[in-house]
Amino acid sequence: MFEKSTWIRLPRNVVVGHDVLGQAREVVVDTHLTGPPLVVTSPTPKDVAADRIVAQFADAGEDAQLVVVEEATFDAVEDVLEAARELDAGYLVGVGGGKPIDIAKMASDHLNVGFVSVPTAASHDGIVSGRGSVPEGDSRHSVAAAPPVAVVADTGVIADAPWELTTAGCADIISNYTAVKDWRLAKRLQNVSYSEYAGALSQMTAEMLVDNAGSIKPELEESAWVVVKALVSSGVAMSIAGSSRPASGSEHLISHQLDRIAPGKALHGHQVGVGSILAEYLHSGEQGEWRAVRDALAALDAPTTAEELGVTDEELLEAMTSAHEIRDRYTILGSGISEDAAREAATTTGVV
C-alpha cells in the first residue's frame, strides 16, 4: 500500500515588480491575516520602506507598530518576541535584508503567527525560504521556520540597494548548481531522500543566472526583477524539498566554516559563490564546469578569489579541509579532504 505523504508550505501571495511597495497592505488583506501587525526592520530599510508600510496601515485605521533591530542575534529575536506579545500581534512583517527578515521569520514561527517578507535587497534566498540564520560567537545557526505567507518585492527599491548585495544574491543562486550535485551524490552514496522536482527547479534557476550573468547590471530594475524571481524560485525549491538541500551543499559548508575562521570579512552570498567554484572542481575535475561558474561570478562583479573575499589563502584552505565538520550532511567533501587536495583545487581554479 502506498503511504507516502508530504506537506509543502509555500507563500500564498508573491508580488514582485515596480512600485509594489504601495500595495503591501492590500497584499496582506488578501491573505486574510488578522490582528495588528508588528513591522520588524533595521535602520536603513526603515527609512526606505518600513515607515511607508506602517503609514499604509495607519491610514486604514490599523494599529501597526514598528521595532528596529541593529544586529541579527538571538537576543534580537527575544526583543521582537516581547514586542509582539505586548502588541498581541496578529502577524509580523519583516522589512529589509537578511537581518530583519530572518529575525521576524523566526519570531513569527515561535509565536505560530503569520509572517510577511518585504525585502529591500536581493542579497540571499532567505527572503522566501523556511529557514533563518543567526550568528552566535564564531558560528552561525541555521534554524527551521515557516516560510512567509506573502512576499512583496519592489524592484525599484531593490535596484537602488547597494550593488554588492545584489551580486551576493546572484552568487547565492549560482551556488545552487553545486548544491544540487551534492544532493544527488548523497542520494547515490547515502540513499538520502531526493526530490526530482525540487532539484530540477533549483538547477534551472542557477543555470539561468549563469547563462544571463552578463546582462545583470547595477541600478537596472529589469535586473532586480530577474534576480528576485530567481531567489523566489530557490525558496520554493526548498519548500518542495522540505529542507535546504536544493540550495545548500559543500559550498555552504565552506562558507559556514569561513564564518568561524574569518568572521565578518565577506558576505554570505559571495562566500558560497567562491565555494561553488571549488565544489564544482571537486565534482568534475579540470574539465568540469567550474570555469562557467567562475566566469558568471566575474561578470557580476562578485568575488572569485580568496583575496577578493578578503580572506587569506590559508584561511580558505583551512575552511575547505574542515568544512565537513560543520553538520551531518553528505557532500563531495565526504569525511574530509586533504590539504593537498584542497590546495590543488584552489590553485587550479585560481581561487588562491
KANORPE-V263329 format. One record per run of one state. SS is the DSSP state (H for helix, E for strand, L for the rest). FROM is the first residue (numbers start at 1). TO is the last residue. If there is no record, write none. Layout:
BEGIN
ss | from | to
SS | FROM | TO
SS | FROM | TO
END
This chain:
BEGIN
ss | from | to
L | 1 | 12
E | 13 | 17
L | 18 | 19
H | 20 | 31
L | 32 | 36
E | 37 | 41
L | 42 | 42
H | 43 | 59
L | 60 | 64
E | 65 | 68
L | 69 | 73
H | 74 | 87
L | 88 | 90
E | 91 | 96
L | 97 | 97
H | 98 | 111
L | 112 | 113
E | 114 | 119
L | 120 | 124
H | 125 | 127
L | 128 | 130
E | 131 | 136
L | 137 | 138
E | 139 | 144
L | 145 | 149
E | 150 | 154
H | 155 | 159
L | 160 | 162
H | 163 | 174
L | 175 | 175
H | 176 | 190
L | 191 | 195
H | 196 | 215
L | 216 | 220
H | 221 | 241
L | 242 | 244
H | 245 | 247
L | 248 | 249
H | 250 | 261
L | 262 | 267
H | 268 | 284
L | 285 | 289
H | 290 | 299
L | 300 | 305
H | 306 | 309
L | 310 | 312
H | 313 | 325
L | 326 | 338
H | 339 | 348
L | 349 | 352
END
